[in-house]
Amino acid sequence: MATFRDLLSAAKSEINEVDTDGASSAIADGALVLDVREPDEFEEGALQNAIHIPRGHLEAQIEGRIVDKSAAIVAYCAGGVRSAFAAKTLGELGYTNVVSMEGGYGRWKDEGRDWKKPVTLTPEQNNRYKRHLLLPEVGVAGQTKLLDAKVLMLGAGGLGSPAALYLAAAGVGTIGIVDMDDVDSSNLQRQILHNIDRIGDRKVDSAKKTLTMLNPDVNVVTYDTRLDASNIMDILEGYDVVVDGADNFPSRYLLNDASVKLGIPVVHGSIFRFEGMVSVFHPTAGPTYRDMVPEPPPAELAPSCAEAGVLGVLPGIIGSIQALETIKVILDLGEPLIGRILTVDTSDMEFRVFNLKPNPENEVTYENRDRIEIKELDGLCAPGLAAPH
């Protein structure tokens, strides 16, 4: 009967092994780092940017975590035994460029090489966010980014409701909400943060109750005030992303100028009747609201939803897309709608994307941030959620 030593010897004869110097060179050249130790070992310390898959889960998880089977991979464990078996398994699964690190993490750490204590989640968080954790693009590191993120919602109405609900469910750690209205029965057709028992309550209070009940991980900060030139800089400062659900053009221009001055990306959404649009205005990475709409339209061309109506489910679609784009910005995931405008016409369910380029005549830019004056634009156009098409 073959002994463990025989099996190990056979495995090592079929794989490539490198010492810690060789592993360090491979990693510097871009090799992926695969940690096959148990979770309790991993939590005590690991190589930088290591992908953690315990040896017992390798066959089930590796193809979802490392898709490219030609990618260079350095596998390691505590002392080099499990990683040798892991490298053999990876070869059998079709991975063609795998090495096992001799001596494992123990030798790496003893030699004083770089390592870190990985960020970990509580057992409750591991369970709550486990569908996120299964995504290689999110994982524990991404979920931790979400928990550390701060997102400001401009409005707790039609767009803010679905956006805030999904961001809270996703585990965004701090959600600020700016709104100065009361809950009215006419809101309930689309503003799903609220309910019939809260008619007459302040919207920020109602929103906080809903979000806190959905996810106690989330710190909901309320601003029961009108956003204006005197307070917008203080409110925005410290947030990572702003979700714009404003229902009037003056607020949009005020938000644009303040966000550009502070360098904070804005995930814009607007709706009108059966149509909506979403874009990401990122002051340091692309065009902003003033590049799309250089000047406020005349009042007669900016009817509000109160005047023209809106299909109740439409803000659910647009607000959900805003939440998705916000998460993409936080995680640096995929291609956010920076420099692009997504339009939706729900009457025939048509989605279209238009490119948006910086306007060379727009002087409200991040490069000119020191010269930006934050001032009111009230009176230039009427309130409304009309998207500029």
Phi, psi and omega per residue, in radians:
M1 nan 2.365 -3.132
A2 -1.216 2.325 3.085
T3 -1.473 2.955 3.090
F4 -1.026 -0.706 3.131
R5 -1.068 -0.679 3.102
D6 -1.120 -0.749 -3.141
L7 -1.127 -0.711 3.131
L8 -1.138 -0.754 3.128
S9 -1.068 -0.723 3.127
A10 -1.126 -0.720 3.135
A11 -1.110 -0.743 -3.098
K12 -1.193 -0.455 3.123
S13 -1.246 -0.281 -3.077
E14 -1.833 0.008 -3.071
I15 -2.214 3.012 3.019
N16 -1.808 2.328 3.079
E17 -2.030 2.560 3.056
V18 -2.308 2.688 3.040
D19 -1.417 -3.107 -3.076
T20 -1.136 -0.564 3.074
D21 -1.123 -0.779 3.117
G22 -1.124 -0.679 3.106
A23 -1.131 -0.740 3.135
S24 -1.080 -0.724 3.127
S25 -1.140 -0.738 3.124
A26 -1.096 -0.727 3.135
I27 -1.134 -0.719 3.109
A28 -1.083 -0.513 3.121
D29 -1.483 0.042 3.042
G30 1.900 0.132 3.125
A31 -1.148 2.527 3.045
L32 -1.331 2.590 -3.116
V33 -1.923 2.167 -3.086
L34 -2.047 2.048 3.113
D35 -1.735 2.077 -3.077
V36 -1.891 0.329 3.111
R37 -1.364 3.039 3.109
E38 -1.322 2.760 -3.082
P39 -0.963 -0.703 -3.118
D40 -1.170 -0.565 3.061
E41 -1.204 -0.778 -3.119
F42 -1.053 -0.704 -3.093
E43 -1.149 -0.376 3.132
E44 -1.390 -0.301 3.131
G45 2.718 2.617 -3.097
A46 -2.750 2.888 3.032
L47 -1.142 2.711 3.127
Q48 -1.046 2.382 3.036
N49 1.052 0.463 -3.138
A50 -1.255 2.432 2.989
I51 -1.550 2.134 -3.042
H52 -1.777 2.022 3.007
I53 -2.385 1.911 3.113
P54 -0.963 2.528 -3.082
R55 -0.887 -0.667 -3.108
G56 -1.213 -0.271 -3.133
H57 -1.901 0.082 -2.978
L58 -1.044 -0.895 -3.089
E59 -1.044 -0.606 -3.071
A60 -1.390 -0.486 -2.965
Q61 -1.955 -0.406 -2.946
I62 -1.053 -0.700 -3.073
E63 -1.234 -0.360 3.041
G64 -1.487 -0.368 -3.094
R65 -1.677 -0.646 3.089
I66 -2.205 1.743 -3.021
V67 -1.359 -0.703 -3.078
D68 -1.349 1.895 -3.082
K69 -1.351 -0.105 3.058
S70 -1.698 -0.023 -3.113
A71 -1.136 2.507 3.057
A72 -1.263 2.260 -3.084
I73 -2.292 2.287 2.981
V74 -1.868 1.967 3.132
A75 -1.705 2.446 3.088
Y76 -2.548 2.768 3.058
C77 -2.364 -2.633 -3.122
A78 -1.305 -0.729 -3.061
G79 -2.332 -0.041 3.083
G80 1.904 -0.053 -3.118
V81 -1.449 -0.984 -3.113
R82 -1.083 -0.618 -3.133
S83 -1.192 -0.508 3.068
A84 -1.146 -0.798 3.076
F85 -1.126 -0.637 3.122
A86 -1.125 -0.739 3.129
A87 -1.099 -0.695 3.097
K88 -1.091 -0.763 3.121
T89 -1.095 -0.749 3.135
L90 -1.071 -0.681 3.084
G91 -1.088 -0.698 3.116
E92 -1.172 -0.453 3.115
L93 -1.507 -0.027 3.059
G94 1.806 0.078 3.089
Y95 -1.383 2.236 -2.911
T96 -1.861 -0.085 -3.031
N97 -2.399 1.043 -3.041
V98 -2.007 2.382 3.004
V99 -2.217 2.655 3.057
S100 -1.851 2.376 -3.103
M101 -1.529 2.049 3.108
E102 -1.113 2.427 3.095
G103 1.483 -0.353 3.055
G104 1.065 -2.812 -3.086
Y105 -1.091 -0.600 -3.130
G106 -1.018 -0.844 -3.141
R107 -1.193 -0.723 3.141
W108 -0.988 -0.836 -3.113
K109 -1.200 -0.722 -3.135
D110 -1.074 -0.503 3.138
E111 -1.444 0.025 3.086
G112 1.346 0.396 3.130
R113 -1.415 2.900 -3.048
D114 -1.130 2.359 3.020
W115 -2.661 2.972 3.102
K116 -2.579 2.797 3.026
K117 -1.561 1.983 -3.058
P118 -1.087 2.616 3.024
V119 -1.225 2.369 -3.138
T120 -2.168 2.767 3.092
L121 -1.881 2.775 3.062
T122 -1.246 2.811 3.081
P123 -0.964 -0.670 3.126
E124 -1.134 -0.709 3.122
Q125 -1.219 -0.666 3.073
N126 -1.013 -0.663 3.125
N127 -1.306 -0.783 -3.099
R128 -1.078 -0.752 -3.009
Y129 -1.815 0.331 -2.995
K130 -1.090 -0.493 3.086
R131 -1.214 -0.542 3.007
H132 -1.205 -0.733 -3.046
L133 -1.137 -0.432 3.112
L134 -1.309 -0.293 3.130
L135 -1.456 2.088 3.129
P136 -0.989 -0.550 -3.105
E137 -1.296 -0.220 3.126
V138 -1.983 -1.332 3.120
G139 1.067 -2.942 -3.132
V140 -1.148 -0.714 -3.116
A141 -1.086 -0.761 3.139
G142 -1.186 -0.717 3.118
Q143 -1.108 -0.635 3.083
T144 -1.122 -0.674 3.064
K145 -1.045 -0.742 3.123
L146 -1.104 -0.761 -3.127
L147 -1.145 -0.487 3.120
D148 -1.537 -0.176 -3.025
A149 -1.350 2.691 3.081
K150 -2.207 2.084 -3.079
V151 -2.129 2.297 3.113
L152 -1.800 2.192 3.089
M153 -1.682 2.123 3.037
L154 -1.612 1.593 -3.119
G155 1.915 2.420 3.078
A156 -2.036 0.726 -3.088
G157 -1.874 -2.366 -3.028
G158 -1.073 -0.787 3.139
L159 -1.448 -0.714 -3.115
G160 -1.124 -0.533 -3.089
S161 -1.085 -1.044 -3.129
P162 -1.162 -0.635 3.140
A163 -1.083 -0.818 -3.128
A164 -1.142 -0.696 -3.141
L165 -1.078 -0.807 -3.108
Y166 -1.268 -0.584 3.092
L167 -1.203 -0.681 3.078
A168 -1.141 -0.777 3.127
A169 -1.076 -0.607 -3.134
A170 -1.281 -0.252 3.096
G171 1.671 0.405 3.017
V172 -1.114 2.134 -2.908
G173 -1.193 -0.624 3.131
T174 -2.260 2.157 3.085
I175 -2.140 2.007 3.042
G176 -1.625 2.526 -3.122
I177 -2.306 2.158 3.090
V178 -1.887 2.092 3.087
D179 -2.923 2.502 -3.120
M180 -2.168 0.317 -3.099
D181 -1.753 2.876 2.980
D182 -1.643 2.734 3.026
V183 -1.281 2.228 3.124
D184 -2.086 2.658 -3.116
S185 -1.046 -0.501 3.123
S186 -1.221 -0.283 3.113
N187 -1.302 -0.467 -2.910
L188 -1.241 -0.193 3.084
Q189 -1.172 -0.330 -3.064
R190 -2.571 -0.348 -3.024
Q191 -1.659 1.487 -2.903
I192 -1.383 0.009 2.983
L193 -1.225 -0.378 -2.977
H194 -1.952 2.939 3.100
N195 -2.571 3.091 -2.998
I196 -1.128 -0.494 3.141
D197 -1.259 -0.240 -3.078
R198 -1.878 0.200 3.070
I199 -1.024 2.236 -3.094
G200 1.679 -0.295 3.082
D201 -1.310 2.789 3.020
R202 -1.211 2.428 -3.078
K203 -1.094 -0.653 -3.128
V204 -1.129 -0.618 3.130
D205 -1.222 -0.737 3.113
S206 -1.099 -0.762 -3.137
A207 -1.085 -0.738 -3.130
K208 -1.092 -0.724 3.112
K209 -1.048 -0.802 -3.097
T210 -1.122 -0.830 -3.063
L211 -1.207 -0.646 3.136
T212 -1.179 -0.654 3.089
M213 -1.209 -0.507 3.131
L214 -1.292 -0.736 -3.082
N215 -2.641 1.863 -3.130
P216 -1.224 -0.190 3.056
D217 -1.171 -0.364 -2.982
V218 -1.566 2.263 3.017
N219 -1.626 1.960 -3.118
V220 -1.701 2.071 -3.132
V221 -1.859 2.178 -3.063
T222 -1.857 2.496 3.072
Y223 -2.217 1.616 -3.105
D224 -1.505 1.296 -3.023
T225 -2.747 2.810 3.012
R226 -1.439 2.227 3.102
L227 -1.291 2.136 -3.141
D228 -2.507 -3.108 -3.055
A229 -1.115 -0.417 -3.088
S230 -1.399 -0.357 -3.054
N231 -2.193 -0.178 -2.978
I232 -1.127 -0.659 -3.126
M233 -1.148 -0.738 3.133
D234 -1.144 -0.661 -3.115
I235 -1.253 -0.756 -3.065
L236 -1.260 -0.583 -3.011
E237 -1.047 2.291 3.134
G238 1.733 -0.232 3.092
Y239 -1.524 2.616 -3.118
D240 -1.524 -0.624 -3.095
V241 -2.539 2.556 3.013
V242 -1.989 2.294 3.036
V243 -1.746 1.998 -3.020
D244 -1.592 1.897 3.024
G245 -2.059 0.498 -3.099
A246 -1.113 2.617 -3.110
D247 -1.949 0.371 3.088
N248 -2.681 2.665 -3.085
F249 -1.185 -0.708 3.106
P250 -0.977 -0.714 3.124
S251 -1.142 -0.622 -3.130
R252 -1.162 -0.741 3.119
Y253 -1.192 -0.694 3.098
L254 -1.080 -0.793 3.111
L255 -1.100 -0.752 -3.141
N256 -0.998 -0.873 -3.037
D257 -1.146 -0.706 3.131
A258 -1.197 -0.735 -3.118
S259 -1.181 -0.635 3.089
V260 -1.147 -0.762 -3.137
K261 -1.064 -0.631 -3.115
L262 -1.606 -0.193 -3.130
G263 1.304 0.503 -3.100
I264 -1.754 2.221 3.104
P265 -1.196 2.548 3.133
V266 -2.098 2.196 3.048
V267 -1.661 1.807 -3.024
H268 -1.575 2.446 3.009
G269 -2.458 2.542 3.055
S270 -2.618 2.689 -3.052
I271 -2.448 2.686 3.109
F272 -2.826 2.052 -3.138
R273 0.996 -1.823 -3.123
F274 -1.922 0.140 -3.018
E275 -2.112 2.646 3.094
G276 -2.617 2.951 3.112
M277 -2.623 2.706 3.108
V278 -2.454 2.460 2.992
S279 -2.660 2.797 3.075
V280 -1.955 1.983 3.124
F281 -1.678 1.798 -3.038
H282 -1.934 1.869 -3.018
P283 -1.020 -0.543 -3.087
T284 -1.723 -0.033 -3.049
A285 -2.322 -0.045 -3.101
G286 -3.130 -2.971 -3.122
P287 -1.204 2.867 -3.122
T288 -2.193 -3.058 -3.031
Y289 -1.038 -0.689 -3.131
R290 -1.204 -0.336 3.020
D291 -1.287 -0.515 3.125
M292 -1.449 -0.769 -3.123
V293 -2.264 1.555 -3.056
P294 -1.051 -0.624 -3.110
E295 -2.300 2.542 3.079
P296 -1.079 2.450 3.117
P297 -1.296 2.779 3.054
P298 -1.049 2.688 -3.081
A299 -0.993 -0.638 -3.071
E300 -1.254 -0.276 3.108
L301 -1.733 0.136 -3.099
A302 -2.225 1.115 3.105
P303 -1.189 2.619 3.136
S304 -1.578 2.937 3.078
C305 -1.155 -0.469 3.101
A306 -1.151 -0.485 3.132
E307 -1.547 -0.649 -3.014
A308 -1.901 -0.266 3.130
G309 1.494 2.872 3.086
V310 -2.671 2.414 3.076
L311 -1.163 2.231 -2.974
G312 -1.012 -0.593 -3.094
V313 -1.385 -0.313 -3.080
L314 -1.012 -0.838 3.101
P315 -1.082 -0.426 3.053
G316 -1.117 -0.687 3.122
I317 -1.206 -0.890 -3.069
I318 -1.180 -0.747 3.137
G319 -1.114 -0.634 3.103
S320 -1.162 -0.680 3.078
I321 -1.133 -0.669 3.078
Q322 -1.061 -0.732 3.108
A323 -1.082 -0.749 3.132
L324 -1.083 -0.800 3.136
E325 -1.124 -0.605 3.098
T326 -1.110 -0.782 3.114
I327 -1.106 -0.687 3.107
K328 -1.089 -0.698 3.109
V329 -1.148 -0.788 -3.123
I330 -1.075 -0.745 -3.063
L331 -1.597 -0.027 -3.034
D332 0.907 0.906 -2.991
L333 -1.911 2.282 3.050
G334 1.074 -2.557 -3.117
E335 -2.111 1.640 3.081
P336 -1.056 2.867 -3.101
L337 -1.371 0.881 3.063
I338 -1.493 2.144 -3.088
G339 1.321 0.259 3.114
R340 -2.437 2.609 3.100
I341 -2.101 2.116 3.061
L342 -1.682 2.133 3.077
T343 -1.958 2.565 -3.127
V344 -2.279 2.193 3.024
D345 -1.995 1.785 -3.033
T346 -1.328 -0.244 3.130
S347 -1.132 -0.595 3.023
D348 -2.161 0.248 3.110
M349 0.866 1.038 3.124
E350 -1.966 2.162 3.070
F351 -1.852 2.287 3.113
R352 -2.356 2.621 3.118
V353 -2.157 2.266 3.114
F354 -2.061 2.483 3.073
N355 -1.397 2.523 3.108
L356 -2.201 2.181 -3.133
K357 -1.918 2.671 3.081
P358 -1.042 2.452 3.094
N359 -1.512 2.050 -3.096
P360 -1.069 -0.338 3.135
E361 -1.555 -0.097 3.133
N362 -1.367 2.042 -3.126
E363 -1.666 -0.109 3.111
V364 -1.535 1.410 -3.102
T365 -2.208 2.842 -3.141
Y366 -1.099 -0.602 3.122
E367 -1.115 -0.524 3.133
N368 -1.744 0.354 -2.986
R369 -0.995 -0.559 -3.121
D370 -1.189 -0.327 -3.118
R371 -1.766 -0.020 -3.126
I372 -1.295 2.243 3.068
E373 -1.783 2.250 3.126
I374 -1.593 1.930 -3.085
K375 -2.522 2.790 -3.079
E376 -1.305 2.588 3.034
L377 -2.096 0.340 -3.110
D378 -0.985 2.489 3.055
G379 1.625 -0.195 -3.113
L380 -1.403 -0.451 3.115
C381 -2.757 2.795 -3.054
A382 -1.385 2.722 3.060
P383 -1.065 2.692 3.064
G384 2.896 2.682 3.086
L385 -1.725 0.318 -3.091
A386 -1.127 2.159 3.084
A387 -1.353 2.354 3.127
P388 -1.315 1.818 -3.133
H389 -1.774 nan nan
